[in-house]
Amino acid sequence: MKKGRGRTSRIRRRKLFRSSESRGVNESYKPEFIELKKWLKERKFEDMNLTPARFPGTGRGLMSKISLQEGQMIISLPESCLLTTDTVIRSYLGAYIAKWQPPLSPLLALCTFLVAEKHAGDRSVWKPYLEVLPKAYTCPVCLEPEVVDLLPKPLKAKAREQRTRLQEFFTSSRDFFSSLQPLFSEAVESIFSYSAFLWAWCTVNTRAVYMKPRRRRCFSAEPDTYALAPYLDLLNHSPDVQVKAAFNEETRCYEIRTVSSCRKHEEVFICYGPHDNQRLLLEYGFVSIHNPHACVYVSKDILVKYLPSTDKQMKKKISILKDHDFIENLTFGWDGPSWRLLTALKLLYLEAEEFTCWKKVLLGEIISDTNEKTSLDVAQKICRYFIEETNAMLQKVSRMKAEEIALINQLTLVETLWTEELKILQASAGILNNLQTAFT
């Protein structure tokens, strides 16, 4: 047998391939990271466990330089490295914020500081951190309108609402920006543009860590819980990872400990929360592949579409679902239709003589085999409808990718979302098929 052709060699190659898939390319040599580490060292932070790297699938992140054990401290970032409203108040903006009425929100204070510091360029103390921040974001508020139109309906509605709120937030902040004119030689309108404000808002919204709420008289009553954490915010999200993250009042450091182990040279993750993919895209601008929390939402309009038009009690049934909060968050997941969706369908398809049992349905009781089977049949019809719609959207996105080269990155993001939803629907269809078989 030739060397390298045996079973042991095949296993070794397979292990090396799997390992290489999760390994990143070290980027600590890049000038921006060298400057960031110098800047952090001046503030008493030096990381011996992690290093910046670029990974297939997740992009830029942090790679372990050693094997990390359960419960081990990943990062302990001193308070001096955190960018909070305390930072803003101590800065040249502090006096302007203190005298402004009505009081600013903590979020606006942070956004204003980011825009001003980015404009300062080399003069900014925070330049090493600003240099490693994304130049642009992929949250729906940053996507082109024709790309937003391709999103699933529930997400599209939220994205448009978010964009409207942000535009109103910017418009209502212009007077405060104007009050800062004495600080700048250029016109504040050119510095605090909507695009600059959008970048700052996305930076805070997608990268801030949670701090215990603080209360300052110079700020509005909105919770002051944001903190930007340089270097720490390079950690990417994984829904399967468990970490303990919080600001330690004794050490005055923001600390992250791992609950699971991590091998040397692998990407180190944190979890942003048990969010589905539509929430992740809306708030953070990305989609998580094989996300166990991912789901496909069923709206009231879709429910109504599959209801019998001859049912005289239908309005009453819809009203009951609304009153008991069973009209929202009806979903298909990796494990099939949610209990909430099936419960809603069971109530909607109660026969006239069964209607008095609607409370039992909401409590999870079985009313009849016929009711159980009908609800599964309708769930399968809705699932098939979604599969057809999803396939049609994927074809549309594919055509647009060929025609709109400039939008290819945005379109690929939307394509990933629809592809993940298709996988979920196909899994649900299979589960429903098995459940239906049990009734035949």
C-alpha positions as CSV (number, residue, x, y, z in Angstrom):
1,M,0.0,0.0,0.0
2,K,1.3,3.4,-1.0
3,K,2.1,5.8,1.9
4,G,-0.8,8.1,2.7
5,R,-3.5,5.8,1.2
6,G,-4.5,3.9,4.3
7,R,-7.5,4.2,6.6
8,T,-5.4,6.1,9.3
9,S,-4.3,8.6,6.7
10,R,-7.8,9.2,5.5
11,I,-9.1,9.8,9.0
12,R,-6.2,12.2,9.6
13,R,-6.9,14.1,6.3
14,R,-10.6,14.3,7.3
15,K,-9.8,15.8,10.7
16,L,-7.4,18.3,9.1
17,F,-10.1,19.3,6.6
18,R,-12.7,19.8,9.3
19,S,-10.2,21.8,11.4
20,S,-9.2,24.0,8.4
21,E,-12.9,24.8,7.8
22,S,-13.2,26.4,11.2
23,R,-9.7,28.0,11.3
24,G,-9.2,31.7,10.5
25,V,-6.5,33.7,8.8
26,N,-4.6,35.7,11.5
27,E,-5.0,39.5,10.9
28,S,-3.1,40.7,14.0
29,Y,-0.3,42.0,11.6
30,K,-2.6,44.5,10.0
31,P,-1.8,48.2,10.9
32,E,-5.3,48.9,12.3
33,F,-5.1,46.0,14.7
34,I,-1.5,46.8,15.7
35,E,-2.7,50.4,16.6
36,L,-5.8,49.1,18.4
37,K,-3.7,46.8,20.6
38,K,-1.3,49.6,21.4
39,W,-4.2,51.9,22.3
40,L,-5.8,49.2,24.5
41,K,-2.5,48.5,26.2
42,E,-2.2,52.1,27.2
43,R,-5.6,51.6,28.9
44,K,-4.3,48.5,30.9
45,F,-5.8,45.8,28.6
46,E,-3.6,43.2,26.9
47,D,-5.2,40.0,25.6
48,M,-3.1,36.8,25.7
49,N,-5.9,34.4,24.7
50,L,-7.3,35.8,21.4
51,T,-6.2,37.4,18.2
52,P,-8.1,39.1,15.3
53,A,-8.7,36.8,12.3
54,R,-10.8,36.3,9.3
55,F,-13.0,33.2,9.1
56,P,-14.9,31.6,6.2
57,G,-18.7,32.2,6.7
58,T,-18.5,34.7,9.6
59,G,-15.8,37.2,8.3
60,R,-13.8,39.1,10.8
61,G,-13.7,37.7,14.4
62,L,-11.5,36.6,17.2
63,M,-9.5,33.4,17.2
64,S,-8.2,31.5,20.2
65,K,-4.4,31.3,20.6
66,I,-4.8,28.6,23.3
67,S,-7.3,26.0,24.2
68,L,-10.1,27.6,26.2
69,Q,-11.6,25.6,29.1
70,E,-15.1,25.7,30.5
71,G,-15.6,28.7,32.8
72,Q,-12.4,30.4,31.6
73,M,-12.2,34.2,31.3
74,I,-12.2,35.1,27.6
75,I,-11.9,38.9,28.0
76,S,-11.7,41.3,30.9
77,L,-11.9,44.8,29.4
78,P,-11.2,47.7,31.8
79,E,-13.8,50.4,32.2
80,S,-11.2,52.9,30.8
81,C,-11.6,51.1,27.4
82,L,-15.4,51.4,27.3
83,L,-17.2,54.1,25.4
84,T,-20.3,55.1,27.4
85,T,-22.3,58.2,28.2
86,D,-19.8,58.9,30.9
87,T,-17.2,59.2,28.2
88,V,-19.4,61.7,26.3
89,I,-20.2,63.8,29.4
90,R,-16.5,64.1,30.2
91,S,-15.8,65.2,26.6
92,Y,-16.2,68.6,24.8
93,L,-19.8,67.7,24.3
94,G,-20.6,67.5,28.0
95,A,-21.4,71.2,28.5
96,Y,-23.7,71.3,25.5
97,I,-25.6,68.2,26.6
98,A,-25.9,69.4,30.2
99,K,-27.7,72.6,29.1
100,W,-29.9,71.2,26.3
101,Q,-33.6,71.1,26.9
102,P,-35.5,68.8,26.7
103,P,-32.7,66.4,27.8
104,L,-31.1,64.2,25.2
105,S,-31.5,60.5,25.1
106,P,-28.4,58.4,26.0
107,L,-28.5,56.9,22.5
108,L,-28.4,60.4,20.8
109,A,-25.4,61.4,23.0
110,L,-23.5,58.3,21.9
111,C,-24.4,58.8,18.2
112,T,-23.4,62.5,18.4
113,F,-20.0,61.6,20.0
114,L,-19.3,58.9,17.3
115,V,-20.0,61.3,14.4
116,A,-17.9,64.1,16.0
117,E,-15.0,61.8,16.7
118,K,-15.0,60.2,13.3
119,H,-15.0,63.7,11.8
120,A,-12.0,64.6,14.0
121,G,-9.9,62.0,12.3
122,D,-6.3,61.9,13.5
123,R,-7.2,64.3,16.3
124,S,-9.6,61.8,17.9
125,V,-8.3,59.9,21.0
126,W,-10.7,57.1,19.8
127,K,-9.2,56.9,16.3
128,P,-7.7,53.4,16.8
129,Y,-11.1,52.0,17.7
130,L,-13.0,54.0,15.0
131,E,-10.6,52.6,12.4
132,V,-11.6,49.0,13.0
133,L,-15.3,49.7,13.0
134,P,-17.3,48.7,9.8
135,K,-17.4,51.5,7.2
136,A,-21.0,50.4,6.3
137,Y,-23.7,48.2,7.8
138,T,-26.2,45.7,6.4
139,C,-29.1,46.3,8.7
140,P,-32.4,46.8,6.7
141,V,-32.2,50.6,7.4
142,C,-29.1,50.6,5.2
143,L,-30.4,48.4,2.4
144,E,-31.7,49.9,-0.9
145,P,-35.6,50.1,-1.1
146,E,-35.7,47.5,-3.9
147,V,-33.8,45.1,-1.7
148,V,-36.1,45.7,1.4
149,D,-39.1,44.9,-0.9
150,L,-37.7,41.4,-1.2
151,L,-37.8,40.7,2.5
152,P,-40.5,38.4,4.1
153,K,-43.6,40.5,4.8
154,P,-43.3,40.6,8.7
155,L,-39.6,41.7,8.4
156,K,-40.4,44.1,5.6
157,A,-43.0,45.9,7.7
158,K,-40.6,46.1,10.7
159,A,-37.7,47.3,8.5
160,R,-39.9,50.2,7.0
161,E,-41.1,51.1,10.5
162,Q,-37.5,51.1,11.8
163,R,-36.4,53.3,8.9
164,T,-39.2,55.8,9.5
165,R,-38.4,56.0,13.3
166,L,-34.7,56.6,12.5
167,Q,-35.4,59.3,10.0
168,E,-37.7,61.0,12.6
169,F,-35.0,60.6,15.3
170,F,-32.5,62.3,13.0
171,T,-34.9,65.2,12.1
172,S,-35.8,65.8,15.7
173,S,-32.0,66.0,16.6
174,R,-31.1,68.7,14.1
175,D,-31.6,71.6,16.5
176,F,-29.2,70.0,19.0
177,F,-26.6,69.4,16.2
178,S,-26.9,73.1,15.3
179,S,-26.2,74.1,18.9
180,L,-22.7,72.5,18.5
181,Q,-21.6,74.9,15.7
182,P,-19.1,76.7,18.0
183,L,-17.1,73.4,18.2
184,F,-16.6,73.2,14.4
185,S,-15.1,75.3,11.7
186,E,-17.3,73.6,9.1
187,A,-21.1,73.8,8.9
188,V,-22.6,71.2,11.3
189,E,-25.1,70.2,8.5
190,S,-22.2,68.7,6.5
191,I,-20.8,66.9,9.6
192,F,-24.0,65.6,11.1
193,S,-25.5,64.3,7.8
194,Y,-28.1,61.6,7.7
195,S,-25.5,59.1,6.4
196,A,-23.1,59.9,9.2
197,F,-25.9,59.6,11.8
198,L,-27.1,56.3,10.3
199,W,-23.5,54.9,10.6
200,A,-23.3,56.0,14.2
201,W,-26.8,54.6,15.1
202,C,-25.9,51.2,13.5
203,T,-22.6,51.2,15.3
204,V,-24.4,51.5,18.7
205,N,-27.3,49.3,17.8
206,T,-25.3,46.4,16.4
207,R,-22.2,46.5,18.6
208,A,-23.1,47.9,22.1
209,V,-22.9,45.6,25.1
210,Y,-25.4,45.8,28.0
211,M,-24.6,47.8,31.1
212,K,-26.7,48.1,34.3
213,P,-29.0,51.2,33.8
214,R,-27.7,54.5,35.1
215,R,-29.6,57.7,35.6
216,R,-28.3,61.2,34.9
217,R,-30.3,64.3,35.1
218,C,-28.8,65.6,31.9
219,F,-30.4,62.7,30.0
220,S,-34.0,61.7,29.2
221,A,-35.7,58.8,31.1
222,E,-34.7,56.3,28.4
223,P,-32.6,53.5,29.8
224,D,-28.9,54.3,29.7
225,T,-27.6,50.8,29.1
226,Y,-25.3,51.1,26.1
227,A,-21.5,50.6,26.2
228,L,-19.2,50.2,23.2
229,A,-16.5,47.7,24.0
230,P,-13.4,47.9,21.7
231,Y,-11.9,44.6,20.7
232,L,-14.6,42.7,22.6
233,D,-17.1,43.7,19.9
234,L,-15.1,41.7,17.4
235,L,-16.6,38.5,18.8
236,N,-19.2,37.1,16.4
237,H,-22.6,35.5,17.3
238,S,-23.3,31.8,17.5
239,P,-26.7,30.6,18.8
240,D,-25.1,27.4,20.2
241,V,-22.6,29.2,22.4
242,Q,-23.2,29.9,26.1
243,V,-21.2,32.7,27.8
244,K,-21.5,34.8,31.0
245,A,-21.1,38.4,30.2
246,A,-21.5,41.4,32.5
247,F,-19.7,44.4,34.0
248,N,-17.9,43.4,37.2
249,E,-18.5,46.2,39.7
250,E,-15.5,45.0,41.8
251,T,-12.9,44.7,39.1
252,R,-14.5,47.6,37.1
253,C,-14.1,45.5,34.0
254,Y,-16.5,44.1,31.4
255,E,-16.0,40.4,31.6
256,I,-16.9,37.4,29.4
257,R,-16.5,33.8,30.6
258,T,-17.1,30.8,28.4
259,V,-19.5,28.1,29.5
260,S,-18.1,25.7,26.9
261,S,-14.6,24.8,25.8
262,C,-12.9,26.0,22.6
263,R,-10.0,24.5,20.8
264,K,-6.8,26.3,19.8
265,H,-7.0,28.3,16.5
266,E,-10.8,28.1,16.4
267,E,-13.1,31.1,16.3
268,V,-14.4,32.2,19.7
269,F,-18.1,33.2,19.7
270,I,-20.6,34.8,22.1
271,C,-24.4,34.6,21.9
272,Y,-26.3,37.8,21.3
273,G,-29.5,36.1,22.5
274,P,-32.0,33.4,21.4
275,H,-33.0,35.4,18.3
276,D,-34.6,34.1,15.1
277,N,-33.0,35.1,11.8
278,Q,-35.5,37.9,11.0
279,R,-34.6,39.5,14.3
280,L,-30.9,39.1,13.7
281,L,-31.1,40.7,10.3
282,L,-33.3,43.6,11.6
283,E,-31.1,44.4,14.6
284,Y,-27.6,43.2,13.6
285,G,-27.6,42.9,9.8
286,F,-26.8,39.2,9.4
287,V,-28.4,35.8,9.1
288,S,-27.2,32.8,11.2
289,I,-27.0,29.5,9.2
290,H,-28.7,26.5,10.9
291,N,-30.0,28.8,13.6
292,P,-32.0,26.6,16.0
293,H,-34.2,29.7,16.9
294,A,-35.0,30.5,13.3
295,C,-38.6,30.3,12.2
296,V,-41.1,31.3,9.6
297,Y,-43.9,33.6,10.8
298,V,-47.6,33.0,9.9
299,S,-49.6,36.3,9.8
300,K,-53.3,36.8,10.5
301,D,-53.8,37.4,6.8
302,I,-52.5,34.0,5.9
303,L,-54.7,32.3,8.5
304,V,-57.8,34.1,7.2
305,K,-56.9,33.0,3.7
306,Y,-57.3,29.3,4.7
307,L,-60.5,29.7,6.8
308,P,-63.9,28.4,5.6
309,S,-65.9,31.4,4.4
310,T,-69.2,29.7,5.5
311,D,-68.2,29.6,9.2
312,K,-70.6,32.0,11.0
313,Q,-68.6,31.9,14.2
314,M,-65.3,32.9,12.5
315,K,-65.3,36.6,13.6
316,K,-65.9,35.4,17.2
317,K,-63.0,32.9,16.9
318,I,-60.6,35.5,15.6
319,S,-61.7,37.8,18.4
320,I,-60.9,35.1,21.0
321,L,-57.5,34.5,19.5
322,K,-56.7,38.3,19.7
323,D,-58.0,38.5,23.3
324,H,-55.8,35.6,24.4
325,D,-52.7,36.7,22.4
326,F,-52.9,33.8,19.9
327,I,-52.9,35.9,16.7
328,E,-49.1,36.8,16.8
329,N,-45.9,34.7,16.9
330,L,-47.5,31.8,15.0
331,T,-44.6,30.0,13.4
332,F,-43.1,27.0,11.6
333,G,-39.7,25.9,13.0
334,W,-37.2,23.1,12.5
335,D,-39.4,20.9,14.7
336,G,-42.6,21.6,12.7
337,P,-45.5,24.0,13.3
338,S,-45.4,25.7,16.7
339,W,-47.8,24.7,19.5
340,R,-49.3,28.2,19.2
341,L,-49.9,27.8,15.5
342,L,-51.6,24.4,15.8
343,T,-53.6,25.7,18.8
344,A,-54.9,28.7,16.8
345,L,-55.8,26.4,13.9
346,K,-57.6,23.9,16.2
347,L,-59.7,26.8,17.7
348,L,-60.5,28.2,14.2
349,Y,-61.6,24.8,12.9
350,L,-63.9,23.9,15.8
351,E,-67.2,22.6,14.6
352,A,-70.4,24.5,15.7
353,E,-71.2,21.9,18.3
354,E,-67.6,22.0,19.6
355,F,-67.3,25.8,19.9
356,T,-68.2,25.9,23.6
357,C,-64.9,23.9,24.2
358,W,-62.7,26.8,22.9
359,K,-61.2,27.3,26.4
360,K,-60.1,23.7,26.5
361,V,-58.3,24.1,23.2
362,L,-56.3,27.1,24.5
363,L,-55.3,24.9,27.5
364,G,-54.0,22.2,25.1
365,E,-56.8,19.7,25.4
366,I,-57.8,17.4,22.5
367,I,-61.4,18.0,21.4
368,S,-61.7,15.4,18.7
369,D,-59.7,13.4,16.2
370,T,-61.4,15.3,13.4
371,N,-60.3,18.6,14.8
372,E,-56.7,17.4,15.3
373,K,-56.5,16.1,11.7
374,T,-58.1,19.2,10.1
375,S,-55.7,21.5,11.9
376,L,-52.7,19.4,10.6
377,D,-54.1,19.4,7.1
378,V,-54.5,23.2,7.1
379,A,-51.0,23.6,8.6
380,Q,-49.7,21.5,5.8
381,K,-51.5,23.6,3.2
382,I,-50.1,26.8,4.7
383,C,-46.6,25.2,4.8
384,R,-46.8,24.3,1.1
385,Y,-48.0,27.8,0.2
386,F,-45.0,29.2,2.0
387,I,-42.6,26.8,0.2
388,E,-44.0,27.9,-3.2
389,E,-43.7,31.6,-2.2
390,T,-40.2,31.1,-0.9
391,N,-39.1,29.3,-4.1
392,A,-40.6,32.1,-6.2
393,M,-38.7,34.7,-4.1
394,L,-35.4,32.9,-4.4
395,Q,-35.9,32.8,-8.2
396,K,-36.6,36.6,-8.2
397,V,-33.5,37.3,-6.1
398,S,-31.4,35.2,-8.4
399,R,-32.6,37.1,-11.4
400,M,-31.9,40.4,-9.6
401,K,-28.4,39.3,-8.7
402,A,-27.6,38.8,-12.4
403,E,-29.1,42.2,-13.3
404,E,-28.1,44.4,-10.3
405,I,-24.4,43.7,-9.8
406,A,-24.0,46.8,-7.5
407,L,-26.5,45.2,-5.1
408,I,-25.1,41.7,-5.1
409,N,-23.9,41.7,-1.5
410,Q,-27.3,43.0,-0.2
411,L,-29.1,40.5,-2.4
412,T,-27.0,37.6,-1.2
413,L,-27.9,38.5,2.4
414,V,-31.6,38.4,1.5
415,E,-31.1,35.2,-0.5
416,T,-29.5,33.6,2.6
417,L,-32.5,34.5,4.7
418,W,-35.0,33.0,2.2
419,T,-32.8,29.8,1.8
420,E,-32.8,29.2,5.5
421,E,-36.5,29.7,5.7
422,L,-37.0,27.2,2.9
423,K,-35.0,24.6,4.8
424,I,-37.2,25.2,7.9
425,L,-40.4,24.9,5.8
426,Q,-39.2,21.7,4.2
427,A,-38.4,20.3,7.6
428,S,-41.8,21.3,8.9
429,A,-43.5,19.7,5.8
430,G,-41.8,16.4,6.5
431,I,-42.9,16.5,10.2
432,L,-46.4,17.4,9.3
433,N,-46.5,14.5,6.8
434,N,-45.5,12.1,9.5
435,L,-48.1,13.5,11.9
436,Q,-50.8,13.2,9.2
437,T,-49.8,9.6,8.5
438,A,-50.6,8.8,12.2
439,F,-54.3,9.7,11.5
440,T,-54.6,7.4,8.4
